[in-house]
């Protein structure tokens, strides 16, 4: 029976991966889970599992640092930041999954782990080619609320606002924090539905009612069904010249 360890500092995302693997790979035995890199390394050395699903950004040690100490365990990196792709495969990663996890992509990963006894240069190149292609647009956000996971469809979102190390997701009636920064988020959203209007804001185009200038010449975006008024930076204003 194949064995695996899962490590992620986000409990909700860790639980989601655990549950999806239980559905898609029922004969995989999860021998341990960890919420930081130090615990992950200790548990990996203790259990010596066949596979490790490692978040790259974790407290203590990063997933990349943990992987440096592994000899026989095959590693799948799971992260929201695709700029780590080259570094991940330099660690001879078996695969590389981007958050939020898509079921079809996870199934592909499982198929590879089952069929490939070792990492080949051809597989590494194939994965890198996939990462270089435009990624599928986001459809769902997994929001952790206490012990529950709330799924928010992208069509519910009115706008996103940068909030320190997080991003605030705004719907008609709710607001939630997600970890994906705006610069990563804009690449995963449908360009026909969302546009960045300021370094701190992304807005759903259909939610815009009108744009006006205030007495100081600043452009402001007024929304259809939400009281917020968003700034429109000059660097992003050209896309709205026809409005």
C-alpha positions as CSV (number, residue, x, y, z in Angstrom):
1,X,0.0,0.0,0.0
2,X,1.5,3.4,-1.0
3,X,2.0,5.9,1.8
4,X,2.1,9.7,1.9
5,X,2.6,12.7,4.2
6,X,0.8,16.0,3.7
7,X,2.1,19.4,4.9
8,X,0.4,22.8,4.6
9,X,0.2,25.7,7.1
10,X,-3.4,26.3,6.1
11,X,-5.5,23.7,8.0
12,X,-8.5,24.1,5.7
13,X,-6.4,23.5,2.6
14,X,-4.7,20.6,4.3
15,X,-8.1,19.0,5.1
16,X,-9.3,19.7,1.6
17,X,-6.3,17.9,0.1
18,X,-6.7,15.0,2.6
19,X,-10.3,14.5,1.6
20,X,-9.7,14.7,-2.1
21,X,-6.9,12.2,-2.0
22,X,-9.2,9.9,0.1
23,X,-11.8,10.0,-2.8
24,X,-9.4,9.9,-5.8
25,X,-6.8,7.5,-4.3
26,X,-8.5,5.4,-1.7
27,X,-5.6,2.9,-1.4
28,X,-3.1,5.7,-0.5
29,X,-2.4,5.6,3.3
30,X,-1.8,9.1,4.8
31,X,0.7,8.3,7.5
32,X,1.0,11.9,8.9
33,X,0.2,15.5,8.4
34,X,2.1,18.7,9.4
35,X,1.4,22.4,9.6
36,X,5.1,23.6,9.3
37,X,8.3,22.6,7.7
38,X,10.2,21.5,10.8
39,X,7.4,19.0,11.8
40,X,7.1,17.8,8.2
41,X,10.8,17.0,8.0
42,X,10.8,15.1,11.4
43,X,7.7,13.1,10.4
44,X,9.2,12.3,6.9
45,X,12.3,11.0,8.5
46,X,10.3,9.0,10.9
47,X,7.8,7.4,8.5
48,X,9.8,7.4,5.2
49,X,6.6,7.6,3.1
50,X,6.5,7.0,-0.6
51,X,5.2,10.4,-1.4
52,X,5.1,13.9,0.3
53,X,2.7,16.6,-0.7
54,X,4.4,19.8,0.5
55,X,3.3,23.4,0.6
56,X,6.2,25.6,-0.5
57,X,5.6,28.5,1.9
58,X,5.5,27.1,5.4
59,X,6.9,28.4,8.8
60,X,10.2,27.0,10.0
61,X,11.3,25.4,6.8
62,X,9.9,25.9,3.3
63,X,8.8,22.9,1.3
64,X,11.8,23.3,-0.9
65,X,14.1,23.1,2.1
66,X,12.4,20.0,3.4
67,X,12.8,18.4,0.0
68,X,16.5,18.9,0.1
69,X,16.7,16.3,2.9
70,X,14.7,13.6,1.2
71,X,16.2,10.7,-0.7
72,X,13.6,8.2,-1.6
73,X,10.3,10.1,-1.0
74,X,8.8,11.5,-4.1
75,X,7.7,15.1,-3.7
76,X,4.7,16.9,-5.0
77,X,4.8,20.7,-4.3
78,X,1.4,22.4,-3.6
79,X,1.4,26.2,-3.7
80,X,-0.4,29.3,-4.9
81,X,2.8,30.8,-6.3
82,X,3.9,29.4,-9.7
83,X,7.1,31.4,-9.7
84,X,8.6,28.5,-7.7
85,X,8.2,26.1,-10.6
86,X,11.8,26.0,-11.7
87,X,13.1,25.7,-8.2
88,X,10.6,22.9,-7.5
89,X,11.7,20.8,-10.4
90,X,15.4,21.5,-9.5
91,X,14.5,19.5,-6.4
92,X,13.4,16.6,-8.7
93,X,9.8,17.1,-7.9
94,X,7.4,14.4,-9.1
95,X,4.8,17.1,-9.8
96,X,3.7,20.6,-9.0
97,X,0.1,21.6,-8.1
98,X,-1.3,25.1,-8.0
99,X,-3.9,26.3,-5.5
100,X,-6.8,26.3,-5.5
101,X,-6.6,22.6,-6.4
102,X,-8.6,21.5,-9.4
103,X,-9.9,18.0,-9.3
104,X,-8.8,17.1,-12.9
105,X,-5.3,18.4,-12.2
106,X,-5.1,16.3,-9.0
107,X,-6.3,13.2,-10.8
108,X,-3.6,13.8,-13.4
109,X,-1.0,14.0,-10.7
110,X,-2.2,10.8,-9.0
111,X,-2.0,9.0,-12.4
112,X,1.6,10.1,-12.8
113,X,2.6,9.1,-9.3
114,X,1.0,5.6,-9.8
115,X,2.6,5.0,-13.2
116,X,6.0,6.6,-13.0
117,X,8.5,4.8,-10.8
118,X,10.9,7.7,-11.0
119,X,11.1,11.3,-12.3
120,X,12.3,11.5,-15.9
121,X,13.6,14.5,-17.8
122,X,10.7,14.2,-20.2
123,X,8.2,14.4,-17.4
124,X,9.9,17.5,-15.9
125,X,9.8,19.2,-19.3
126,X,6.2,18.3,-19.8
127,X,5.2,19.8,-16.4
128,X,7.3,23.0,-17.1
129,X,5.5,23.4,-20.4
130,X,2.2,23.1,-18.7
131,X,3.2,25.8,-16.2
132,X,4.2,28.1,-19.0
133,X,0.8,27.8,-20.7
134,X,-2.1,30.1,-19.5
135,X,-3.6,28.6,-16.5
136,X,-7.3,27.8,-16.2
137,X,-9.4,30.6,-14.8
138,X,-10.5,30.4,-11.2
139,X,-14.0,29.2,-10.6
140,X,-14.2,28.7,-6.8
141,X,-12.6,30.1,-3.7
142,X,-12.2,27.9,-0.6
143,X,-12.9,30.1,2.4
144,X,-12.2,28.8,5.9
145,X,-14.7,29.9,8.5
146,X,-14.0,28.2,11.8
147,X,-14.2,24.5,11.2
148,X,-16.2,24.9,8.0
149,X,-15.1,25.6,4.4
150,X,-17.3,28.1,2.5
151,X,-17.2,27.8,-1.3
152,X,-17.5,31.2,-3.0
153,X,-18.0,31.1,-6.8
154,X,-16.1,33.7,-8.8
155,X,-19.4,35.0,-10.2
156,X,-20.3,36.2,-6.7
157,X,-17.3,38.4,-6.4
158,X,-17.8,42.2,-7.0
159,X,-14.2,43.2,-6.4
160,X,-10.9,42.3,-4.7
161,X,-8.9,44.6,-2.5
162,X,-5.3,44.2,-1.3
163,X,-5.1,43.9,2.5
164,X,-1.5,43.7,3.8
165,X,-0.3,40.1,3.2
166,X,-3.8,39.0,2.2
167,X,-6.5,39.9,-0.4
168,X,-10.0,40.8,0.6
169,X,-12.8,39.2,-1.5
170,X,-16.0,41.3,-1.6
171,X,-19.4,40.0,-2.6
172,X,-22.7,41.7,-2.4
173,X,-23.3,40.6,1.2
174,X,-19.9,39.3,2.5
175,X,-16.2,39.9,2.7
176,X,-13.5,37.2,3.1
177,X,-9.7,37.1,3.3
178,X,-7.7,34.9,0.9
179,X,-4.0,34.4,0.7
180,X,-3.5,34.9,-3.0
181,X,-1.9,38.3,-3.7
182,X,-3.5,40.6,-6.4
183,X,-0.5,40.1,-8.8
184,X,-1.1,36.3,-8.8
185,X,-4.9,36.6,-8.7
186,X,-5.2,38.7,-11.9
187,X,-3.4,36.1,-13.8
188,X,-5.9,33.4,-12.8
189,X,-9.1,35.4,-13.4
190,X,-11.0,35.7,-16.7
191,X,-9.8,38.9,-18.4
192,X,-13.2,39.3,-20.0
193,X,-14.8,39.5,-16.6
194,X,-12.3,41.2,-14.3
195,X,-9.8,44.0,-14.6
196,X,-7.2,45.5,-12.4
197,X,-8.0,49.2,-11.9
198,X,-5.5,50.1,-9.2
199,X,-2.5,48.5,-7.7
200,X,-4.8,47.6,-4.8
201,X,-8.0,46.7,-6.6
202,X,-9.4,44.2,-9.1
203,X,-13.1,44.7,-10.1
204,X,-15.7,42.7,-11.9
205,X,-16.4,44.7,-15.1
206,X,-20.2,44.0,-15.1
207,X,-20.3,45.5,-11.6
208,X,-19.2,48.9,-12.8
209,X,-22.0,51.4,-13.1
210,X,-20.1,54.5,-14.1
211,X,-16.7,56.3,-13.8
212,X,-16.5,60.0,-12.8
213,X,-13.8,62.5,-11.9
214,X,-13.9,64.3,-8.6
215,X,-13.0,68.0,-8.1
216,X,-9.3,67.0,-7.9
217,X,-9.3,65.2,-11.2
218,X,-9.1,61.7,-9.7
219,X,-11.2,59.0,-11.4
220,X,-13.6,57.0,-9.3
221,X,-15.5,53.8,-10.1
222,X,-19.1,53.6,-8.9
223,X,-20.6,50.1,-8.6
224,X,-24.1,49.0,-9.6
225,X,-25.2,47.2,-6.4
226,X,-22.5,48.1,-3.9
227,X,-21.8,51.3,-2.0
228,X,-18.0,51.1,-2.3
229,X,-16.3,53.6,-4.6
230,X,-13.0,52.4,-6.0
231,X,-10.1,54.4,-7.3
232,X,-9.0,54.2,-10.9
233,X,-5.3,54.7,-11.4
234,X,-4.1,56.6,-14.5
235,X,-1.9,53.6,-15.4
236,X,-5.1,51.4,-15.7
237,X,-7.4,54.1,-17.1
238,X,-6.9,53.4,-20.8
239,X,-9.0,50.2,-20.7
240,X,-12.1,52.4,-19.8
241,X,-11.8,55.1,-22.4
242,X,-14.9,53.9,-24.1
243,X,-17.0,54.2,-21.0
